[in-house]
Amino acid sequence: MNEVSKIELLGEYRIKVSFKDGYSKDIDFLPFIGGGISEKLKNPEYFSKAEIESGGGITWPNGFDFCPNFLKQYAEDL
């Protein structure tokens, strides 16, 4: 299973995501921000509240999250 070990906010809705296996990639999260639960992430200050959740994914205080397996596959396909 993939797990995020570190995140670094880069601005403009980009996060450098590092995985426990040593792989890392800069990911643009803007394509995933729209309406509904992701609406709050349009605010850069709120977006900056991203953190690593206990399951190794990335989450925000409102519960919007990304599974680490999805993030790894998405990053590798960029």
Sequence and secondary structure as in RCSB ss.txt:
>XXXX:A:sequence
MNEVSKIELLGEYRIKVSFKDGYSKDIDFLPFIGGGISEKLKNPEYFSKAEIESGGGITWPNGFDFCPNFLKQYA
EDL
>XXXX:A:secstr
   EEEEEEEETTEEEEEETTS EEEEE GGG  SGGGGGGGSHHHHTT EE TTSSEE TTS EE HHHHHHHH
HH 
